[in-house]
Amino acid sequence: MRLTRRCLELLRLLKVARWLTTSQIHRRFFGQATRDAARKRLHKLTEAQYLVRSQQNHMTEALFTLGPEGRRVLEKQGGNGIKLERRPPKQLDHFLGINELRIAAEINPALTFFFACWELPALGWKYAVIPDAVFAIGKQQFAVEFDRGQEKVKFFVRTKSTTYCTGLAGFPLSALLVVTDRRARTKQLMNGIPGIGRTPLLFTTMDLIQEHGFWAPIWEQQSLFSKSPGSTTTLLAEAPLKLRN
């Protein structure tokens, strides 16, 4: 079968994202096309072994990863050391949430880089804390933590915010972003996490990112350090951390 530019972009994304759901692929690559159109294309790519499909049961969404033919195509383009996935990760919801952030961030063409936590070791990440993701737009660099409320707030403070407070030498942050799965969890973290020095600490929920986009003014600064509690800000360099009532 003939691979389109969209197909090649999907293969390149799966190389780093590892697993994506049907809906994630649809949002990222198929624009105004129907989900059925996306499924048909994914089916053809799977039959030709460019992709591998996995579905736990009929009640869960299908997952896709790079197949042997997909790896062959990328290796011809200069890709080295590409490993094929055997099975989806155990902490799947958290994993897919990080890729949800990647897809939302990549909509902005000014994005300089986006690396998920599983990519950082190969890049020589040397810091005590491993963010769920790091990305940059222009000269602004951000670390992201995706919190689903699986641990107590004290655990987050002990394992994450304390280290961020000391700073990441050689990797200055414009802000630490905390994305939660619900508003109630956001409030818990905002009230329970101490300040992290001069680095702004911004919060939002995954629902707001999916509804309005990563770059919309949906980020709320910790009320303890904000002159306008409840106001929101954008991450864009043109309006750096300005609060909007």
C-alpha positions in Angstrom: 0.0 0.0 0.0 1.1 3.6 -0.6 2.0 5.5 2.5 0.8 9.1 2.7 2.5 11.9 4.4 0.0 11.5 7.3 0.9 7.8 7.6 4.6 8.6 7.8 3.9 11.3 10.5 1.9 8.7 12.4 4.7 6.2 12.3 7.2 8.8 13.5 4.9 9.8 16.4 4.4 6.2 17.4 8.2 5.8 17.6 8.3 8.1 20.6 4.7 7.9 21.9 4.8 4.0 21.8 1.0 3.5 22.1 -1.9 5.7 21.0 -5.7 5.2 21.2 -7.9 5.4 18.1 -9.4 8.7 19.4 -5.9 10.2 20.0 -4.9 9.3 16.4 -8.1 10.6 15.1 -7.7 14.0 16.8 -4.1 14.4 15.9 -4.2 13.3 12.2 -7.7 13.2 10.8 -9.0 16.7 11.5 -12.6 16.9 10.3 -12.7 13.3 9.0 -15.0 10.9 10.8 -13.8 8.3 13.3 -15.0 5.6 10.9 -12.6 7.0 8.2 -9.8 6.9 10.8 -10.6 3.4 11.7 -10.6 2.2 8.1 -7.1 3.7 7.5 -5.8 2.2 10.7 -7.2 -1.1 9.7 -5.3 -1.0 6.4 -2.1 0.0 8.1 -2.5 -2.8 10.6 -3.2 -5.4 7.9 0.0 -4.3 6.1 1.9 -4.6 9.5 2.9 -1.0 9.6 0.9 -0.9 12.9 0.0 -3.4 15.6 -3.4 -3.2 17.2 -4.2 -4.3 20.8 -7.6 -4.3 22.5 -8.2 -5.8 25.9 -11.9 -6.3 25.3 -14.8 -4.8 23.4 -15.5 -2.3 26.2 -12.1 -0.7 25.9 -10.7 1.5 23.1 -8.2 0.0 20.7 -4.5 0.8 21.0 -2.0 1.1 18.2 1.8 0.8 18.2 4.5 0.5 15.6 4.6 -2.7 13.6 7.5 -4.4 11.9 6.9 -2.8 8.5 6.5 0.6 10.2 9.9 0.1 11.8 11.4 -0.9 8.5 10.2 2.4 6.9 11.6 4.5 9.7 14.9 2.6 9.6 15.2 3.4 5.9 14.8 7.1 6.9 17.7 6.9 9.3 16.0 5.7 12.5 18.2 3.5 14.7 17.5 1.3 17.7 13.8 1.3 17.2 12.2 -1.3 19.5 8.8 -2.8 18.9 6.4 -2.9 21.8 5.2 -6.3 23.0 2.3 -5.2 25.2 0.8 -1.9 26.5 2.3 -0.6 29.8 0.7 -1.5 33.1 -0.1 2.1 34.2 -1.9 2.6 30.9 -4.2 5.5 32.0 -1.3 7.5 33.2 0.7 6.6 30.1 -2.1 7.7 27.7 -2.6 10.9 29.7 1.0 11.9 29.0 0.5 11.2 25.3 -2.7 13.3 25.5 -0.6 16.2 26.7 1.9 15.5 23.8 -0.8 15.6 21.2 -2.3 18.8 22.7 1.1 20.5 22.8 2.1 19.6 19.3 -0.7 21.5 17.8 1.4 24.6 18.3 4.0 24.7 15.4 6.3 26.8 17.6 6.9 23.8 19.9 10.6 23.3 20.1 10.6 19.8 21.8 8.4 17.5 23.8 9.8 14.5 25.7 7.9 12.1 27.8 9.4 10.6 31.0 10.2 7.3 29.2 12.4 9.3 26.7 14.4 11.2 29.2 16.9 8.5 30.4 18.2 8.0 26.8 18.7 11.8 26.6 21.0 11.7 29.6 18.5 13.2 32.1 20.6 13.6 35.3 18.2 15.2 37.8 16.8 13.5 40.9 13.2 14.2 39.8 11.8 12.8 36.5 8.9 14.8 35.3 6.1 13.1 33.4 7.1 15.4 30.5 9.3 18.4 29.6 8.7 20.7 26.6 9.8 24.0 25.3 8.3 26.8 23.2 10.7 29.4 22.1 12.9 30.2 25.1 10.4 29.0 27.7 10.9 25.5 29.2 8.3 23.7 31.2 8.1 20.5 33.3 4.7 18.7 33.5 3.3 16.4 36.2 0.1 14.5 35.4 -1.6 13.6 38.7 -4.5 11.2 38.8 -4.9 11.3 42.6 -3.3 7.8 43.2 -1.1 9.1 46.0 -1.5 11.4 48.9 -0.5 15.1 48.5 2.4 14.5 51.0 3.9 12.0 48.5 3.8 14.6 45.8 5.5 17.1 48.0 8.2 14.6 49.2 9.1 13.1 45.8 8.4 16.0 43.5 8.0 19.6 44.7 10.9 19.5 47.1 13.3 18.7 44.3 11.8 21.2 42.0 12.3 23.8 44.7 16.0 23.4 44.5 15.9 23.9 40.8 17.2 22.0 37.8 20.7 23.2 37.2 21.2 23.8 33.5 17.4 23.4 32.8 15.7 26.5 34.0 11.9 26.3 34.1 9.4 29.0 33.2 6.8 27.1 35.2 6.0 23.7 36.7 2.6 22.6 35.2 0.4 20.2 37.2 -2.4 18.5 35.2 -5.1 16.6 37.2 -8.0 14.4 36.3 -10.5 16.5 38.2 -11.1 19.9 39.8 -11.3 18.5 43.3 -7.8 17.0 43.0 -6.5 20.4 41.7 -7.8 22.1 44.9 -6.1 19.5 47.1 -2.8 20.0 45.4 -3.0 23.8 45.3 -3.7 23.9 49.1 -1.2 21.2 50.0 1.9 21.9 47.9 4.2 24.6 49.2 5.7 27.1 46.9 8.7 26.0 44.8 10.9 29.1 45.0 10.6 31.5 42.1 9.2 29.0 39.7 5.5 29.5 39.0 3.3 26.6 39.8 0.3 26.3 37.4 -2.6 24.0 37.5 -5.3 22.8 35.1 -7.4 19.6 34.4 -7.2 17.2 31.5 -10.8 18.0 30.6 -9.9 21.7 30.1 -7.0 20.8 27.9 -9.2 18.5 25.8 -11.9 21.1 25.5 -10.0 24.3 25.0 -6.5 23.3 24.0 -3.1 23.3 25.7 -2.3 26.9 24.8 -5.6 28.4 25.9 -5.8 30.6 29.1 -6.7 27.6 31.3 -3.8 27.6 33.7 -4.5 28.7 37.3 -1.7 29.9 39.5 -1.5 28.6 43.1 -3.9 31.0 45.0 -1.5 31.3 47.9 1.0 33.2 45.6 -1.5 34.8 43.2 -2.7 38.4 43.4 -5.9 37.3 41.6 -7.0 33.9 43.0 -9.1 32.0 40.5 -7.6 33.8 37.5 -6.0 32.0 34.6 -3.0 32.4 32.3 -1.7 31.2 29.0 1.7 29.6 28.4 2.4 31.5 25.2 5.5 33.6 25.1 3.5 36.6 23.7 1.6 36.8 27.0 4.0 35.3 29.5 2.2 34.3 32.6 -0.2 37.2 32.6 -3.3 36.5 34.7 -6.7 36.9 33.1 -9.8 37.5 35.3 
